[in-house]
């Protein structure tokens, strides 16, 4: 069930951001300047999926649609390919119900490459 109360959503976002700061997820950035206003939703989703635990990821589904989470995952985590392969394989299976995660990831990678080729006119 998605939470609709904006104040509660902001509280959850701030909590996730604080947890990410404690995990030093923002090591390349000045974390003291990061707020829920300066970090867009896709980045908050991707950082949470990458650095935090399952209960924290589950919290994402309370404040964002599954589509928004999946789109953020596809845009920001999938392009890291082999580096995050095991993690992405788990996400594909557990959160996005891919019956064959390996084939699913391969098809997403192929689609992304084809779109890049098409967009550049090669």
C-alpha positions, 0 to 999 in steps of 0.5 A, spaced: 500 500 500 502 506 497 503 512 503 499 518 500 500 523 506 506 528 504 509 529 510 509 522 512 513 521 505 518 526 506 519 523 513 521 516 510 525 520 504 529 524 510 530 517 514 533 514 508 537 519 506 540 519 513 541 512 513 545 513 506 549 518 509 551 513 515 553 508 510 557 513 507 554 512 500 555 519 498 562 519 499 564 523 492 559 528 494 559 533 500 553 529 504 552 535 508 549 539 502 544 533 500 537 534 502 531 530 499 530 537 495 537 536 492 537 529 491 532 527 486 527 521 487 531 516 482 537 517 485 534 516 492 531 510 489 538 507 486 542 509 492 537 505 497 537 499 492 545 499 492 547 501 499 541 499 504 538 493 506 532 489 504 527 493 509 529 499 507 528 497 500 521 495 502 520 502 504 521 505 497 515 501 495 511 505 500 512 511 497 513 510 490 510 506 485 513 499 482 514 502 475 518 508 478 522 504 482 523 499 476 525 505 471 530 508 476 533 501 477 533 500 469 536 507 468 541 508 474 543 501 476 543 496 470 548 500 466 553 498 471 553 491 468 558 486 470 559 490 476 552 490 479 550 483 476 549 479 482 545 485 485 541 486 479 539 479 478 536 479 485 532 485 484 530 482 477 528 476 480 525 478 487 522 485 486 520 485 479 518 477 478 523 475 472 522 468 471 529 467 468 533 473 471 539 472 466 535 472 460 531 478 463 537 482 464 540 480 457 534 483 454 534 489 457 541 490 456 540 489 449 534 493 448 539 499 452 544 498 447 540 498 441 536 504 443 543 508 444 545 505 437 539 508 434 539 515 438 546 516 435 544 514 428 550 509 428 
